[in-house]
Amino acid sequence: MKKLISIGLSTLLLAGLAACSSSTPSESETAAPSAAAEKNELVMALAVDPDGLDPQRTTAASTFQITNNIYEPLLTVTDQGELTGALADSWEVSEDGLTLTFTLRENAQFSNGNPCDAEAVIASFQRLKAEDSPRAADYANIVSMEAADERTVVFTTETLDVAALSSFAYPWAAIVDVTVADTLTNQPVGTGPYTLNQWIPQQSLSLTRNETYPGTVNIDNIEFRMMPDAASQISAFQNGELDIISVSGDQVAAFENNPDYNVIQAPANSLQLMAMNLDNEALADVRVRQAINYAVDKDALIETVWWGYGQKIGSHYPTVLKEYVDHSEDYTYDPDRARELLNEAGYSDGLTLQMYLPQNYTAYVNAGQVIADQLEQVGIHCEITIVEWATWLSDVYTNRQYDLTVVGHTGRLDPYVLLARYDSQSGENYFNYSNPEVDQLLSDYQSEQDEAVRTQIVQQIQAILAEEVPALYIQDPISLYVTQSDVEGFTTYPIDIYEMKNVRFVQ
């Protein structure tokens, strides 16, 4: 697999400081501003237009990538996945875990001049919890909200939810000005670093610095240019019309080892796997599942389908989260061992399984076909059916009518949401996996307030899944971006947001 080159924010800050520490410029140098100083608009290509600009009324990542720069949640997340303040300066969780108290930054206000005080935050959350909110269920456990004073908001939950704090950091928990939110849906009013300048649907959307925002904003103007065609993005980028683009593994080679560009790559907070339906008699036998894991060369699979840009995994957990334990070598590629296990399980004459693949996701179709070829070598024949995404959701995911399928899962900030699908009673347990020990560990996690103990629980679950392999855990995919060489401060996060206030131009 490709070697990862991580460009962290701290590294970029040091680079910026180094650039500022040069010797005193001559008179001729000070007379004319640098090209970098003259640039005050950054242009980034996006493949998909937002479906609106109301973060509380959408589930689209394309919207959150933009609205995260206009609005603020109470908390946000660092590029390492740690919670940090956004609109809230500080926060406190009660000893019983049922009360969360947030202190807002002083003199906070919306971009239209309205105060963003405790009452405004409560009104925003009442709107987020309303019946027509797509995220209402996520905040149903909040039973009361109180303004202790102008800057202090107290939330009380009905039952203990150790993941509650992280729920205040997602972009859909952004604080909106409810006095205008429903009437100015395409003229968003938030407390973030930027305000909307102009939106031409399917063409471009531009932001300008919010003069009421108290934090650092390095570039005054940001333009997101909607370009669904990857080739057009690359051409415009190479011509200098774009400053940042996202690329795939087969495209990045054109920019590597070129001083005109920065290549940024980082593992995403997600994972890709081949799920197995344990209702199938053969797959119910752990030896068959282990044989499948021994039969697939993950390194070759990642190289073939994703051009080597992926981090191999061995359990249901993204590498970017701090609780991650590396189980990627628990099952090394060993076709002979796979055949031995199949013989022990009574399948010396071979086995036929039904593999369903989602047509809308080319990489998953390609991965399924590569896996099927490798399984064929050890006596497992896969009959492949390619289905539309809607059919996959209804037949495979919901009704569990499949033997094998390849798909991806997006992570969250709290591990419970990621792993809860392995609870035997979960409606999302499309593996039909059942293990009383895992059920108990998941239950223990929900009532455990000690973070260190919760980490141990998460790591125990990872180890069990790595041993019992209800899936072939393939990889944590790698996000790839390319910037012009004068762009610094752009980084990735474990949730799907962009923090454009941190980006800057340098000489």
Secondary structure, DSSP 8 states (H G I E B T S, - for coil): --------HHHHHHHHHHHHTS----HHHHHS--HHHH--EEEEEESS--S-S-GGG---HHHHHHHTTT---SEEE-TTS-EEESSEEEEEE-TTS-EEEEEE-TT-B-TTS-B--HHHHHHHHHHHTSTT-TTGGGGTTEEEEEEEETTEEEEEESS--TTTGGGGSSGGG----HHHHTT-TTS---SSSEEEEEEETTTEEEEEE-TT--S--S-SEEEEEE---HHHHHHHHHTTS-SEEE--TTTGGGTTT-TTEEEEEEE-SEEEEEEE-TTSTTTTSHHHHHHHHHH--HHHHHHHHHTT-EEE-SSS--TTSTT----TTSS---HHHHHHHHHHTT-TT-EEEEEEEETT-HHHHHHHHHHHHHHHTTTEEEEEEEE-HHHIIIIIIIT---SEEEEEEE--SSHHHHHGGGSTT-TT-TT----HHHHHHHHHHHH---HHHHHHHHHHHHHHHHHH-SEEEEEEEEEEEEEETTEE-----SSS---GGG-EE--
